[in-house]
Amino acid sequence: MDGFSVPIVTKTFELSILFLMLTALSWRNERRADWEGALVTGPEGLISVFERLAAKLKRDEGSETHPPLHDRISRLLPLLDGRVKV
């Protein structure tokens, strides 16, 4: 039985790393899409949508494909405050 445990542990580790990498890539793409959308349409609308969604969901953990809403809002606030020149 010991001969089977090493490949199983190795595959489990590889799948875990792959899952974490895909989550990081997806979050990066979502943040980039938020930023580009806010640059084109203005950050007010997108921030408002995220705030309403956060209030409706009553949780803010994010998911495998989307970062937490508070993180998405905080990244857009510099555009709202004028701290970032477009």
HTML snippet that shows the backbone in 3Dmol.js (N, CA, C, O; Angstrom):
<script src="https://3Dmol.org/build/3Dmol-min.js"></script>
<div id="view" style="width:600px;height:400px;position:relative"></div>
<script>
const pdb = `
ATOM      1  N   MET A   1       0.805  -1.206   0.000  1.00  0.00           N
ATOM      2  CA  MET A   1       0.000   0.000   0.000  1.00  0.00           C
ATOM      3  C   MET A   1       0.850   1.274   0.000  1.00  0.00           C
ATOM      4  O   MET A   1       0.390   2.314  -0.470  1.00  0.00           O
ATOM      5  N   ASP A   2       2.075   1.213   0.515  1.00  0.00           N
ATOM      6  CA  ASP A   2       2.916   2.404   0.572  1.00  0.00           C
ATOM      7  C   ASP A   2       3.286   2.919  -0.815  1.00  0.00           C
ATOM      8  O   ASP A   2       3.505   4.118  -0.987  1.00  0.00           O
ATOM      9  N   GLY A   3       3.358   2.038  -1.796  1.00  0.00           N
ATOM     10  CA  GLY A   3       3.703   2.449  -3.142  1.00  0.00           C
ATOM     11  C   GLY A   3       2.658   3.353  -3.776  1.00  0.00           C
ATOM     12  O   GLY A   3       2.968   4.133  -4.676  1.00  0.00           O
ATOM     13  N   PHE A   4       1.421   3.248  -3.307  1.00  0.00           N
ATOM     14  CA  PHE A   4       0.344   4.065  -3.864  1.00  0.00           C
ATOM     15  C   PHE A   4       0.197   5.417  -3.174  1.00  0.00           C
ATOM     16  O   PHE A   4      -0.340   6.353  -3.765  1.00  0.00           O
ATOM     17  N   SER A   5       0.661   5.533  -1.944  1.00  0.00           N
ATOM     18  CA  SER A   5       0.435   6.768  -1.199  1.00  0.00           C
ATOM     19  C   SER A   5       1.266   7.942  -1.724  1.00  0.00           C
ATOM     20  O   SER A   5       0.789   9.077  -1.722  1.00  0.00           O
ATOM     21  N   VAL A   6       2.477   7.695  -2.166  1.00  0.00           N
ATOM     22  CA  VAL A   6       3.319   8.783  -2.671  1.00  0.00           C
ATOM     23  C   VAL A   6       2.721   9.410  -3.933  1.00  0.00           C
ATOM     24  O   VAL A   6       2.638  10.636  -4.005  1.00  0.00           O
ATOM     25  N   PRO A   7       2.301   8.623  -4.934  1.00  0.00           N
ATOM     26  CA  PRO A   7       1.692   9.256  -6.106  1.00  0.00           C
ATOM     27  C   PRO A   7       0.396  10.002  -5.770  1.00  0.00           C
ATOM     28  O   PRO A   7       0.110  11.042  -6.362  1.00  0.00           O
ATOM     29  N   ILE A   8      -0.378   9.480  -4.833  1.00  0.00           N
ATOM     30  CA  ILE A   8      -1.625  10.147  -4.463  1.00  0.00           C
ATOM     31  C   ILE A   8      -1.333  11.483  -3.791  1.00  0.00           C
ATOM     32  O   ILE A   8      -1.982  12.483  -4.097  1.00  0.00           O
ATOM     33  N   VAL A   9      -0.380  11.511  -2.893  1.00  0.00           N
ATOM     34  CA  VAL A   9      -0.004  12.763  -2.218  1.00  0.00           C
ATOM     35  C   VAL A   9       0.552  13.749  -3.236  1.00  0.00           C
ATOM     36  O   VAL A   9       0.233  14.937  -3.187  1.00  0.00           O
ATOM     37  N   THR A  10       1.372  13.271  -4.148  1.00  0.00           N
ATOM     38  CA  THR A  10       1.965  14.131  -5.169  1.00  0.00           C
ATOM     39  C   THR A  10       0.881  14.741  -6.062  1.00  0.00           C
ATOM     40  O   THR A  10       0.896  15.944  -6.320  1.00  0.00           O
ATOM     41  N   LYS A  11      -0.048  13.925  -6.527  1.00  0.00           N
ATOM     42  CA  LYS A  11      -1.128  14.438  -7.381  1.00  0.00           C
ATOM     43  C   LYS A  11      -2.016  15.421  -6.625  1.00  0.00           C
ATOM     44  O   LYS A  11      -2.438  16.435  -7.182  1.00  0.00           O
ATOM     45  N   THR A  12      -2.299  15.125  -5.366  1.00  0.00           N
ATOM     46  CA  THR A  12      -3.109  16.030  -4.559  1.00  0.00           C
ATOM     47  C   THR A  12      -2.412  17.370  -4.405  1.00  0.00           C
ATOM     48  O   THR A  12      -3.050  18.417  -4.514  1.00  0.00           O
ATOM     49  N   PHE A  13      -1.117  17.349  -4.155  1.00  0.00           N
ATOM     50  CA  PHE A  13      -0.330  18.579  -4.039  1.00  0.00           C
ATOM     51  C   PHE A  13      -0.351  19.357  -5.356  1.00  0.00           C
ATOM     52  O   PHE A  13      -0.556  20.571  -5.355  1.00  0.00           O
ATOM     53  N   GLU A  14      -0.142  18.668  -6.472  1.00  0.00           N
ATOM     54  CA  GLU A  14      -0.141  19.327  -7.774  1.00  0.00           C
ATOM     55  C   GLU A  14      -1.494  19.972  -8.074  1.00  0.00           C
ATOM     56  O   GLU A  14      -1.548  21.095  -8.574  1.00  0.00           O
ATOM     57  N   LEU A  15      -2.572  19.275  -7.776  1.00  0.00           N
ATOM     58  CA  LEU A  15      -3.905  19.830  -8.020  1.00  0.00           C
ATOM     59  C   LEU A  15      -4.177  21.031  -7.120  1.00  0.00           C
ATOM     60  O   LEU A  15      -4.816  21.993  -7.545  1.00  0.00           O
ATOM     61  N   SER A  16      -3.699  20.979  -5.893  1.00  0.00           N
ATOM     62  CA  SER A  16      -3.874  22.111  -4.976  1.00  0.00           C
ATOM     63  C   SER A  16      -3.143  23.347  -5.481  1.00  0.00           C
ATOM     64  O   SER A  16      -3.692  24.448  -5.464  1.00  0.00           O
ATOM     65  N   ILE A  17      -1.915  23.168  -5.926  1.00  0.00           N
ATOM     66  CA  ILE A  17      -1.133  24.283  -6.475  1.00  0.00           C
ATOM     67  C   ILE A  17      -1.814  24.844  -7.722  1.00  0.00           C
ATOM     68  O   ILE A  17      -1.900  26.061  -7.890  1.00  0.00           O
ATOM     69  N   LEU A  18      -2.290  23.972  -8.582  1.00  0.00           N
ATOM     70  CA  LEU A  18      -2.979  24.405  -9.797  1.00  0.00           C
ATOM     71  C   LEU A  18      -4.230  25.213  -9.454  1.00  0.00           C
ATOM     72  O   LEU A  18      -4.488  26.252 -10.062  1.00  0.00           O
ATOM     73  N   PHE A  19      -4.997  24.738  -8.490  1.00  0.00           N
ATOM     74  CA  PHE A  19      -6.201  25.449  -8.062  1.00  0.00           C
ATOM     75  C   PHE A  19      -5.853  26.843  -7.546  1.00  0.00           C
ATOM     76  O   PHE A  19      -6.526  27.814  -7.893  1.00  0.00           O
ATOM     77  N   LEU A  20      -4.817  26.954  -6.730  1.00  0.00           N
ATOM     78  CA  LEU A  20      -4.400  28.258  -6.198  1.00  0.00           C
ATOM     79  C   LEU A  20      -3.928  29.192  -7.311  1.00  0.00           C
ATOM     80  O   LEU A  20      -4.211  30.390  -7.282  1.00  0.00           O
ATOM     81  N   MET A  21      -3.215  28.648  -8.281  1.00  0.00           N
ATOM     82  CA  MET A  21      -2.743  29.468  -9.393  1.00  0.00           C
ATOM     83  C   MET A  21      -3.911  29.974 -10.237  1.00  0.00           C
ATOM     84  O   MET A  21      -3.918  31.132 -10.655  1.00  0.00           O
ATOM     85  N   LEU A  22      -4.888  29.120 -10.486  1.00  0.00           N
ATOM     86  CA  LEU A  22      -6.048  29.531 -11.274  1.00  0.00           C
ATOM     87  C   LEU A  22      -6.863  30.585 -10.544  1.00  0.00           C
ATOM     88  O   LEU A  22      -7.381  31.512 -11.165  1.00  0.00           O
ATOM     89  N   THR A  23      -6.979  30.447  -9.231  1.00  0.00           N
ATOM     90  CA  THR A  23      -7.693  31.454  -8.446  1.00  0.00           C
ATOM     91  C   THR A  23      -6.970  32.796  -8.520  1.00  0.00           C
ATOM     92  O   THR A  23      -7.603  33.831  -8.727  1.00  0.00           O
ATOM     93  N   ALA A  24      -5.655  32.785  -8.352  1.00  0.00           N
ATOM     94  CA  ALA A  24      -4.879  34.030  -8.418  1.00  0.00           C
ATOM     95  C   ALA A  24      -5.014  34.685  -9.791  1.00  0.00           C
ATOM     96  O   ALA A  24      -5.167  35.903  -9.885  1.00  0.00           O
ATOM     97  N   LEU A  25      -4.959  33.899 -10.836  1.00  0.00           N
ATOM     98  CA  LEU A  25      -5.089  34.425 -12.195  1.00  0.00           C
ATOM     99  C   LEU A  25      -6.484  35.002 -12.427  1.00  0.00           C
ATOM    100  O   LEU A  25      -6.627  36.072 -13.020  1.00  0.00           O
ATOM    101  N   SER A  26      -7.490  34.307 -11.967  1.00  0.00           N
ATOM    102  CA  SER A  26      -8.860  34.790 -12.130  1.00  0.00           C
ATOM    103  C   SER A  26      -9.078  36.094 -11.363  1.00  0.00           C
ATOM    104  O   SER A  26      -9.688  37.026 -11.889  1.00  0.00           O
ATOM    105  N   TRP A  27      -8.583  36.166 -10.120  1.00  0.00           N
ATOM    106  CA  TRP A  27      -8.719  37.396  -9.329  1.00  0.00           C
ATOM    107  C   TRP A  27      -8.015  38.554 -10.020  1.00  0.00           C
ATOM    108  O   TRP A  27      -8.547  39.662 -10.076  1.00  0.00           O
ATOM    109  N   ARG A  28      -6.819  38.303 -10.547  1.00  0.00           N
ATOM    110  CA  ARG A  28      -6.088  39.361 -11.253  1.00  0.00           C
ATOM    111  C   ARG A  28      -6.892  39.879 -12.439  1.00  0.00           C
ATOM    112  O   ARG A  28      -6.975  41.087 -12.662  1.00  0.00           O
ATOM    113  N   ASN A  29      -7.482  38.964 -13.196  1.00  0.00           N
ATOM    114  CA  ASN A  29      -8.268  39.364 -14.356  1.00  0.00           C
ATOM    115  C   ASN A  29      -9.515  40.139 -13.956  1.00  0.00           C
ATOM    116  O   ASN A  29      -9.885  41.098 -14.633  1.00  0.00           O
ATOM    117  N   GLU A  30     -10.166  39.743 -12.871  1.00  0.00           N
ATOM    118  CA  GLU A  30     -11.344  40.471 -12.387  1.00  0.00           C
ATOM    119  C   GLU A  30     -10.971  41.882 -11.945  1.00  0.00           C
ATOM    120  O   GLU A  30     -11.682  42.840 -12.249  1.00  0.00           O
ATOM    121  N   ARG A  31      -9.860  42.009 -11.231  1.00  0.00           N
ATOM    122  CA  ARG A  31      -9.412  43.335 -10.793  1.00  0.00           C
ATOM    123  C   ARG A  31      -9.084  44.214 -11.993  1.00  0.00           C
ATOM    124  O   ARG A  31      -9.402  45.403 -12.006  1.00  0.00           O
ATOM    125  N   ARG A  32      -8.457  43.636 -12.980  1.00  0.00           N
ATOM    126  CA  ARG A  32      -8.123  44.388 -14.193  1.00  0.00           C
ATOM    127  C   ARG A  32      -9.386  44.823 -14.932  1.00  0.00           C
ATOM    128  O   ARG A  32      -9.462  45.947 -15.429  1.00  0.00           O
ATOM    129  N   ALA A  33     -10.366  43.941 -15.002  1.00  0.00           N
ATOM    130  CA  ALA A  33     -11.631  44.286 -15.659  1.00  0.00           C
ATOM    131  C   ALA A  33     -12.357  45.391 -14.891  1.00  0.00           C
ATOM    132  O   ALA A  33     -12.932  46.295 -15.498  1.00  0.00           O
ATOM    133  N   ASP A  34     -12.331  45.322 -13.552  1.00  0.00           N
ATOM    134  CA  ASP A  34     -12.938  46.388 -12.742  1.00  0.00           C
ATOM    135  C   ASP A  34     -12.267  47.724 -13.047  1.00  0.00           C
ATOM    136  O   ASP A  34     -12.935  48.733 -13.272  1.00  0.00           O
ATOM    137  N   TRP A  35     -10.948  47.713 -13.050  1.00  0.00           N
ATOM    138  CA  TRP A  35     -10.179  48.942 -13.266  1.00  0.00           C
ATOM    139  C   TRP A  35     -10.482  49.540 -14.640  1.00  0.00           C
ATOM    140  O   TRP A  35     -10.762  50.733 -14.760  1.00  0.00           O
ATOM    141  N   GLU A  36     -10.424  48.706 -15.666  1.00  0.00           N
ATOM    142  CA  GLU A  36     -10.668  49.199 -17.030  1.00  0.00           C
ATOM    143  C   GLU A  36     -12.105  49.700 -17.185  1.00  0.00           C
ATOM    144  O   GLU A  36     -12.339  50.723 -17.830  1.00  0.00           O
ATOM    145  N   GLY A  37     -13.051  48.995 -16.606  1.00  0.00           N
ATOM    146  CA  GLY A  37     -14.441  49.436 -16.666  1.00  0.00           C
ATOM    147  C   GLY A  37     -14.638  50.770 -15.972  1.00  0.00           C
ATOM    148  O   GLY A  37     -15.365  51.634 -16.463  1.00  0.00           O
ATOM    149  N   ALA A  38     -13.986  50.936 -14.827  1.00  0.00           N
ATOM    150  CA  ALA A  38     -14.097  52.193 -14.082  1.00  0.00           C
ATOM    151  C   ALA A  38     -13.430  53.340 -14.837  1.00  0.00           C
ATOM    152  O   ALA A  38     -13.904  54.474 -14.778  1.00  0.00           O
ATOM    153  N   LEU A  39     -12.351  53.062 -15.536  1.00  0.00           N
ATOM    154  CA  LEU A  39     -11.703  54.108 -16.329  1.00  0.00           C
ATOM    155  C   LEU A  39     -12.607  54.578 -17.467  1.00  0.00           C
ATOM    156  O   LEU A  39     -12.632  55.764 -17.795  1.00  0.00           O
ATOM    157  N   VAL A  40     -13.336  53.663 -18.056  1.00  0.00           N
ATOM    158  CA  VAL A  40     -14.188  53.997 -19.201  1.00  0.00           C
ATOM    159  C   VAL A  40     -15.482  54.672 -18.760  1.00  0.00           C
ATOM    160  O   VAL A  40     -15.897  55.670 -19.350  1.00  0.00           O
ATOM    161  N   THR A  41     -16.120  54.132 -17.725  1.00  0.00           N
ATOM    162  CA  THR A  41     -17.450  54.627 -17.343  1.00  0.00           C
ATOM    163  C   THR A  41     -17.450  55.482 -16.083  1.00  0.00           C
ATOM    164  O   THR A  41     -18.464  56.098 -15.752  1.00  0.00           O
ATOM    165  N   GLY A  42     -16.338  55.525 -15.387  1.00  0.00           N
ATOM    166  CA  GLY A  42     -16.278  56.215 -14.102  1.00  0.00           C
ATOM    167  C   GLY A  42     -16.439  55.209 -12.973  1.00  0.00           C
ATOM    168  O   GLY A  42     -17.177  54.234 -13.119  1.00  0.00           O
ATOM    169  N   PRO A  43     -15.770  55.424 -11.864  1.00  0.00           N
ATOM    170  CA  PRO A  43     -15.792  54.442 -10.780  1.00  0.00           C
ATOM    171  C   PRO A  43     -17.066  54.455  -9.942  1.00  0.00           C
ATOM    172  O   PRO A  43     -17.355  53.478  -9.251  1.00  0.00           O
ATOM    173  N   GLU A  44     -17.831  55.542  -9.990  1.00  0.00           N
ATOM    174  CA  GLU A  44     -18.993  55.681  -9.107  1.00  0.00           C
ATOM    175  C   GLU A  44     -19.998  54.547  -9.272  1.00  0.00           C
ATOM    176  O   GLU A  44     -20.442  53.954  -8.289  1.00  0.00           O
ATOM    177  N   GLY A  45     -20.352  54.250 -10.513  1.00  0.00           N
ATOM    178  CA  GLY A  45     -21.347  53.216 -10.777  1.00  0.00           C
ATOM    179  C   GLY A  45     -20.896  51.842 -10.331  1.00  0.00           C
ATOM    180  O   GLY A  45     -21.666  51.104  -9.716  1.00  0.00           O
ATOM    181  N   LEU A  46     -19.667  51.493 -10.633  1.00  0.00           N
ATOM    182  CA  LEU A  46     -19.155  50.175 -10.275  1.00  0.00           C
ATOM    183  C   LEU A  46     -19.034  50.027  -8.762  1.00  0.00           C
ATOM    184  O   LEU A  46     -19.366  48.977  -8.211  1.00  0.00           O
ATOM    185  N   ILE A  47     -18.563  51.066  -8.093  1.00  0.00           N
ATOM    186  CA  ILE A  47     -18.477  51.034  -6.632  1.00  0.00           C
ATOM    187  C   ILE A  47     -19.876  50.877  -6.038  1.00  0.00           C
ATOM    188  O   ILE A  47     -20.070  50.108  -5.097  1.00  0.00           O
ATOM    189  N   SER A  48     -20.834  51.593  -6.579  1.00  0.00           N
ATOM    190  CA  SER A  48     -22.210  51.511  -6.094  1.00  0.00           C
ATOM    191  C   SER A  48     -22.776  50.099  -6.251  1.00  0.00           C
ATOM    192  O   SER A  48     -23.427  49.582  -5.343  1.00  0.00           O
ATOM    193  N   VAL A  49     -22.532  49.494  -7.377  1.00  0.00           N
ATOM    194  CA  VAL A  49     -23.008  48.123  -7.613  1.00  0.00           C
ATOM    195  C   VAL A  49     -22.374  47.166  -6.610  1.00  0.00           C
ATOM    196  O   VAL A  49     -23.061  46.317  -6.043  1.00  0.00           O
ATOM    197  N   PHE A  50     -21.070  47.296  -6.389  1.00  0.00           N
ATOM    198  CA  PHE A  50     -20.391  46.417  -5.433  1.00  0.00           C
ATOM    199  C   PHE A  50     -20.913  46.620  -4.013  1.00  0.00           C
ATOM    200  O   PHE A  50     -21.067  45.654  -3.267  1.00  0.00           O
ATOM    201  N   GLU A  51     -21.187  47.871  -3.633  1.00  0.00           N
ATOM    202  CA  GLU A  51     -21.718  48.147  -2.292  1.00  0.00           C
ATOM    203  C   GLU A  51     -23.117  47.555  -2.126  1.00  0.00           C
ATOM    204  O   GLU A  51     -23.425  46.969  -1.088  1.00  0.00           O
ATOM    205  N   ARG A  52     -23.955  47.705  -3.135  1.00  0.00           N
ATOM    206  CA  ARG A  52     -25.305  47.136  -3.058  1.00  0.00           C
ATOM    207  C   ARG A  52     -25.258  45.625  -3.010  1.00  0.00           C
ATOM    208  O   ARG A  52     -26.025  45.000  -2.277  1.00  0.00           O
ATOM    209  N   LEU A  53     -24.371  45.037  -3.778  1.00  0.00           N
ATOM    210  CA  LEU A  53     -24.227  43.583  -3.775  1.00  0.00           C
ATOM    211  C   LEU A  53     -23.723  43.084  -2.422  1.00  0.00           C
ATOM    212  O   LEU A  53     -24.192  42.063  -1.920  1.00  0.00           O
ATOM    213  N   ALA A  54     -22.778  43.795  -1.840  1.00  0.00           N
ATOM    214  CA  ALA A  54     -22.258  43.414  -0.520  1.00  0.00           C
ATOM    215  C   ALA A  54     -23.351  43.494   0.540  1.00  0.00           C
ATOM    216  O   ALA A  54     -23.437  42.628   1.410  1.00  0.00           O
ATOM    217  N   ALA A  55     -24.183  44.527   0.472  1.00  0.00           N
ATOM    218  CA  ALA A  55     -25.279  44.664   1.438  1.00  0.00           C
ATOM    219  C   ALA A  55     -26.311  43.557   1.259  1.00  0.00           C
ATOM    220  O   ALA A  55     -26.865  43.051   2.234  1.00  0.00           O
ATOM    221  N   LYS A  56     -26.561  43.190   0.028  1.00  0.00           N
ATOM    222  CA  LYS A  56     -27.544  42.150  -0.257  1.00  0.00           C
ATOM    223  C   LYS A  56     -27.045  40.775   0.172  1.00  0.00           C
ATOM    224  O   LYS A  56     -27.813  39.981   0.717  1.00  0.00           O
ATOM    225  N   LEU A  57     -25.771  40.487  -0.068  1.00  0.00           N
ATOM    226  CA  LEU A  57     -25.226  39.159   0.218  1.00  0.00           C
ATOM    227  C   LEU A  57     -24.920  38.947   1.699  1.00  0.00           C
ATOM    228  O   LEU A  57     -24.918  37.810   2.171  1.00  0.00           O
ATOM    229  N   LYS A  58     -24.664  40.017   2.429  1.00  0.00           N
ATOM    230  CA  LYS A  58     -24.320  39.960   3.847  1.00  0.00           C
ATOM    231  C   LYS A  58     -23.042  39.160   4.129  1.00  0.00           C
ATOM    232  O   LYS A  58     -22.801  38.752   5.265  1.00  0.00           O
ATOM    233  N   ARG A  59     -22.246  38.944   3.115  1.00  0.00           N
ATOM    234  CA  ARG A  59     -20.939  38.291   3.294  1.00  0.00           C
ATOM    235  C   ARG A  59     -19.997  38.834   2.233  1.00  0.00           C
ATOM    236  O   ARG A  59     -20.421  39.414   1.234  1.00  0.00           O
ATOM    237  N   ASP A  60     -18.726  38.634   2.472  1.00  0.00           N
ATOM    238  CA  ASP A  60     -17.753  39.239   1.564  1.00  0.00           C
ATOM    239  C   ASP A  60     -16.468  38.421   1.512  1.00  0.00           C
ATOM    240  O   ASP A  60     -15.372  38.965   1.644  1.00  0.00           O
ATOM    241  N   GLU A  61     -16.606  37.131   1.322  1.00  0.00           N
ATOM    242  CA  GLU A  61     -15.414  36.291   1.286  1.00  0.00           C
ATOM    243  C   GLU A  61     -14.769  36.210  -0.092  1.00  0.00           C
ATOM    244  O   GLU A  61     -13.603  35.832  -0.205  1.00  0.00           O
ATOM    245  N   GLY A  62     -15.489  36.551  -1.111  1.00  0.00           N
ATOM    246  CA  GLY A  62     -15.000  36.324  -2.455  1.00  0.00           C
ATOM    247  C   GLY A  62     -15.254  34.877  -2.833  1.00  0.00           C
ATOM    248  O   GLY A  62     -15.948  34.153  -2.119  1.00  0.00           O
ATOM    249  N   SER A  63     -14.698  34.463  -3.942  1.00  0.00           N
ATOM    250  CA  SER A  63     -14.860  33.073  -4.390  1.00  0.00           C
ATOM    251  C   SER A  63     -13.608  32.657  -5.132  1.00  0.00           C
ATOM    252  O   SER A  63     -12.617  33.387  -5.170  1.00  0.00           O
ATOM    253  N   GLU A  64     -13.664  31.497  -5.710  1.00  0.00           N
ATOM    254  CA  GLU A  64     -12.509  31.029  -6.484  1.00  0.00           C
ATOM    255  C   GLU A  64     -12.264  31.912  -7.699  1.00  0.00           C
ATOM    256  O   GLU A  64     -11.131  32.031  -8.166  1.00  0.00           O
ATOM    257  N   THR A  65     -13.315  32.525  -8.206  1.00  0.00           N
ATOM    258  CA  THR A  65     -13.187  33.304  -9.434  1.00  0.00           C
ATOM    259  C   THR A  65     -13.259  34.812  -9.238  1.00  0.00           C
ATOM    260  O   THR A  65     -12.889  35.567 -10.137  1.00  0.00           O
ATOM    261  N   HIS A  66     -13.734  35.266  -8.067  1.00  0.00           N
ATOM    262  CA  HIS A  66     -13.900  36.701  -7.842  1.00  0.00           C
ATOM    263  C   HIS A  66     -13.336  37.105  -6.481  1.00  0.00           C
ATOM    264  O   HIS A  66     -13.584  36.434  -5.479  1.00  0.00           O
ATOM    265  N   PRO A  67     -12.575  38.207  -6.447  1.00  0.00           N
ATOM    266  CA  PRO A  67     -12.038  38.691  -5.159  1.00  0.00           C
ATOM    267  C   PRO A  67     -13.161  39.240  -4.285  1.00  0.00           C
ATOM    268  O   PRO A  67     -14.252  39.521  -4.782  1.00  0.00           O
ATOM    269  N   PRO A  68     -12.902  39.395  -2.987  1.00  0.00           N
ATOM    270  CA  PRO A  68     -13.912  39.962  -2.097  1.00  0.00           C
ATOM    271  C   PRO A  68     -14.333  41.362  -2.560  1.00  0.00           C
ATOM    272  O   PRO A  68     -13.534  42.116  -3.115  1.00  0.00           O
ATOM    273  N   LEU A  69     -15.590  41.682  -2.322  1.00  0.00           N
ATOM    274  CA  LEU A  69     -16.126  42.970  -2.771  1.00  0.00           C
ATOM    275  C   LEU A  69     -15.422  44.143  -2.107  1.00  0.00           C
ATOM    276  O   LEU A  69     -15.185  45.160  -2.759  1.00  0.00           O
ATOM    277  N   HIS A  70     -15.080  44.028  -0.820  1.00  0.00           N
ATOM    278  CA  HIS A  70     -14.393  45.145  -0.148  1.00  0.00           C
ATOM    279  C   HIS A  70     -13.039  45.423  -0.800  1.00  0.00           C
ATOM    280  O   HIS A  70     -12.599  46.571  -0.865  1.00  0.00           O
ATOM    281  N   ASP A  71     -12.386  44.370  -1.278  1.00  0.00           N
ATOM    282  CA  ASP A  71     -11.106  44.524  -1.971  1.00  0.00           C
ATOM    283  C   ASP A  71     -11.313  45.226  -3.313  1.00  0.00           C
ATOM    284  O   ASP A  71     -10.530  46.097  -3.690  1.00  0.00           O
ATOM    285  N   ARG A  72     -12.356  44.847  -4.020  1.00  0.00           N
ATOM    286  CA  ARG A  72     -12.631  45.446  -5.322  1.00  0.00           C
ATOM    287  C   ARG A  72     -12.973  46.924  -5.176  1.00  0.00           C
ATOM    288  O   ARG A  72     -12.550  47.748  -5.987  1.00  0.00           O
ATOM    289  N   ILE A  73     -13.747  47.260  -4.131  1.00  0.00           N
ATOM    290  CA  ILE A  73     -14.103  48.651  -3.881  1.00  0.00           C
ATOM    291  C   ILE A  73     -12.873  49.462  -3.516  1.00  0.00           C
ATOM    292  O   ILE A  73     -12.669  50.555  -4.045  1.00  0.00           O
ATOM    293  N   SER A  74     -12.050  48.937  -2.615  1.00  0.00           N
ATOM    294  CA  SER A  74     -10.873  49.699  -2.160  1.00  0.00           C
ATOM    295  C   SER A  74      -9.889  49.964  -3.293  1.00  0.00           C
ATOM    296  O   SER A  74      -9.181  50.971  -3.266  1.00  0.00           O
ATOM    297  N   ARG A  75      -9.832  49.088  -4.278  1.00  0.00           N
ATOM    298  CA  ARG A  75      -8.939  49.314  -5.419  1.00  0.00           C
ATOM    299  C   ARG A  75      -9.464  50.395  -6.359  1.00  0.00           C
ATOM    300  O   ARG A  75      -8.691  50.987  -7.112  1.00  0.00           O
ATOM    301  N   LEU A  76     -10.761  50.656  -6.324  1.00  0.00           N
ATOM    302  CA  LEU A  76     -11.348  51.677  -7.199  1.00  0.00           C
ATOM    303  C   LEU A  76     -11.420  53.045  -6.537  1.00  0.00           C
ATOM    304  O   LEU A  76     -11.558  54.050  -7.235  1.00  0.00           O
ATOM    305  N   LEU A  77     -11.333  53.113  -5.228  1.00  0.00           N
ATOM    306  CA  LEU A  77     -11.450  54.390  -4.531  1.00  0.00           C
ATOM    307  C   LEU A  77     -10.435  55.445  -4.965  1.00  0.00           C
ATOM    308  O   LEU A  77     -10.795  56.621  -5.026  1.00  0.00           O
ATOM    309  N   PRO A  78      -9.183  55.087  -5.270  1.00  0.00           N
ATOM    310  CA  PRO A  78      -8.256  56.125  -5.768  1.00  0.00           C
ATOM    311  C   PRO A  78      -8.759  56.832  -7.022  1.00  0.00           C
ATOM    312  O   PRO A  78      -8.480  58.015  -7.213  1.00  0.00           O
ATOM    313  N   LEU A  79      -9.492  56.131  -7.877  1.00  0.00           N
ATOM    314  CA  LEU A  79     -10.072  56.778  -9.057  1.00  0.00           C
ATOM    315  C   LEU A  79     -11.153  57.764  -8.652  1.00  0.00           C
ATOM    316  O   LEU A  79     -11.282  58.827  -9.260  1.00  0.00           O
ATOM    317  N   LEU A  80     -11.918  57.430  -7.649  1.00  0.00           N
ATOM    318  CA  LEU A  80     -12.988  58.294  -7.171  1.00  0.00           C
ATOM    319  C   LEU A  80     -12.456  59.559  -6.516  1.00  0.00           C
ATOM    320  O   LEU A  80     -13.022  60.639  -6.687  1.00  0.00           O
ATOM    321  N   ASP A  81     -11.384  59.427  -5.776  1.00  0.00           N
ATOM    322  CA  ASP A  81     -10.790  60.545  -5.063  1.00  0.00           C
ATOM    323  C   ASP A  81      -9.930  61.429  -5.953  1.00  0.00           C
ATOM    324  O   ASP A  81      -9.481  62.493  -5.527  1.00  0.00           O
ATOM    325  N   GLY A  82      -9.701  60.997  -7.176  1.00  0.00           N
ATOM    326  CA  GLY A  82      -8.865  61.777  -8.074  1.00  0.00           C
ATOM    327  C   GLY A  82      -7.370  61.604  -7.823  1.00  0.00           C
ATOM    328  O   GLY A  82      -6.559  62.379  -8.331  1.00  0.00           O
ATOM    329  N   ARG A  83      -7.006  60.588  -7.038  1.00  0.00           N
ATOM    330  CA  ARG A  83      -5.588  60.363  -6.741  1.00  0.00           C
ATOM    331  C   ARG A  83      -4.860  59.715  -7.904  1.00  0.00           C
ATOM    332  O   ARG A  83      -3.631  59.707  -7.954  1.00  0.00           O
ATOM    333  N   VAL A  84      -5.619  59.178  -8.826  1.00  0.00           N
ATOM    334  CA  VAL A  84      -5.034  58.544 -10.000  1.00  0.00           C
ATOM    335  C   VAL A  84      -5.434  59.358 -11.214  1.00  0.00           C
ATOM    336  O   VAL A  84      -6.618  59.618 -11.428  1.00  0.00           O
ATOM    337  N   LYS A  85      -4.479  59.753 -11.990  1.00  0.00           N
ATOM    338  CA  LYS A  85      -4.746  60.516 -13.203  1.00  0.00           C
ATOM    339  C   LYS A  85      -5.004  59.544 -14.344  1.00  0.00           C
ATOM    340  O   LYS A  85      -4.235  58.609 -14.570  1.00  0.00           O
ATOM    341  N   VAL A  86      -6.092  59.777 -15.052  1.00  0.00           N
ATOM    342  CA  VAL A  86      -6.468  58.907 -16.167  1.00  0.00           C
ATOM    343  C   VAL A  86      -5.909  59.460 -17.454  1.00  0.00           C
ATOM    344  O   VAL A  86      -6.113  58.874 -18.518  1.00  0.00           O
TER     345      VAL A  86
END
`;
const viewer = $3Dmol.createViewer("view");
viewer.addModel(pdb, "pdb");
viewer.setStyle({}, {cartoon: {color: "spectrum"}});
viewer.zoomTo();
viewer.render();
</script>
